[in-house]
Structures are given as C-alpha cells and as structure tokens.
Amino acid sequence: MKKIEKIVYEIAGEEVVMEVGERGVTDISYYEKRNSYKVYKQDELDVDKHILYKEIFDVKVVCYDVTSPSTNKSFLKS
C-alpha cells in the first residue's frame, strides 16, 4: 500500500489538512471557524478500518478511508 503523507480536503466549506503517518492519522489542522465542528482520530475499536470521523452539530460522519483514497466519501453513520 502506498503511504499517504498528507491529504487536503474540504469540510463545511473549509480546507482541512490531515497528516498521515505509519499508524494512520496523527494530526489534523483546522482553518478558521474552529468551533463549528471537530475532526478527530479514528476510534481505537476501528483501528483496523482506518476510518477518520468528523462530527458536525453532533452528527457523526464517516469522511475518509485512509486505506483506499479513491473512495473518499461522506455519509451519515447510523
């Protein structure tokens, strides 16, 4: 698998830079309006799935699968 070093994508109209290391997502940078949402590392239980979650207005959304960059998607998690 090709190592991904940096992914830049858009959340709520703003750029978010996701730094990816050997153990997956290691750092996330926010741009303005920091308090309008939060982005955080995958849950420990989901470590094998390599999924990054974001939370906007208390709705959890799956926003990126690090193992498969071509499947960058955003959908509600029930």
C-alpha positions as CSV (number, residue, x, y, z in Angstrom):
1,M,0.0,0.0,0.0
2,K,1.3,3.4,-0.9
3,K,2.0,5.6,2.1
4,I,-0.2,8.8,2.2
5,E,1.6,11.7,3.7
6,K,-0.9,14.5,3.5
7,I,-4.5,14.7,2.5
8,V,-6.2,18.1,1.9
9,Y,-10.0,18.0,1.7
10,E,-12.9,20.2,2.4
11,I,-15.3,20.2,5.4
12,A,-18.1,22.6,5.7
13,G,-16.5,24.8,3.0
14,E,-13.1,25.0,4.7
15,E,-9.9,23.2,4.0
16,V,-8.7,20.6,6.5
17,V,-5.2,19.1,6.3
18,M,-4.8,15.6,7.6
19,E,-1.3,14.4,8.3
20,V,-0.9,10.6,8.0
21,G,1.9,8.7,9.5
22,E,2.7,5.0,9.8
23,R,0.0,4.4,12.4
24,G,-2.7,6.3,10.4
25,V,-4.0,9.8,11.2
26,T,-1.6,11.6,13.5
27,D,-2.5,15.2,13.3
28,I,-5.3,17.4,12.0
29,S,-5.1,21.1,11.3
30,Y,-8.2,23.4,11.3
31,Y,-8.8,26.6,9.3
32,E,-10.9,29.3,10.9
33,K,-14.4,28.6,12.5
34,R,-12.7,26.1,14.7
35,N,-15.7,25.7,17.0
36,S,-18.2,24.9,14.3
37,Y,-17.1,21.3,14.0
38,K,-14.4,19.0,15.3
39,V,-12.4,16.3,13.5
40,Y,-10.7,13.6,15.4
41,K,-8.7,10.4,15.0
42,Q,-10.4,7.1,14.4
43,D,-11.8,5.3,17.4
44,E,-9.5,2.7,18.9
45,L,-12.0,-0.1,18.1
46,D,-12.0,0.9,14.4
47,V,-8.2,1.0,14.1
48,D,-8.3,-1.9,11.6
49,K,-10.8,0.0,9.4
50,H,-8.6,3.1,9.1
51,I,-11.6,5.4,9.2
52,L,-11.5,9.1,10.2
53,Y,-14.6,10.6,11.6
54,K,-15.8,14.1,11.8
55,E,-18.6,15.5,14.0
56,I,-20.7,18.4,12.8
57,F,-23.6,19.6,15.0
58,D,-23.5,16.2,16.9
59,V,-23.9,14.1,13.7
60,K,-21.1,11.6,13.2
61,V,-20.0,11.3,9.6
62,V,-17.5,8.9,8.0
63,C,-15.4,11.2,5.8
64,Y,-12.3,9.3,4.7
65,D,-11.0,5.7,4.4
66,V,-7.2,6.0,4.6
67,T,-6.7,2.6,3.2
68,S,-8.5,3.5,0.0
69,P,-8.0,7.2,-1.0
70,S,-10.1,6.7,-4.2
71,T,-13.2,6.0,-2.0
72,N,-13.2,9.4,-0.3
73,K,-16.8,9.7,0.8
74,S,-19.1,11.3,3.3
75,F,-22.2,9.8,4.6
76,L,-24.2,9.5,7.9
77,K,-23.2,6.7,10.2
78,S,-26.3,5.2,11.9
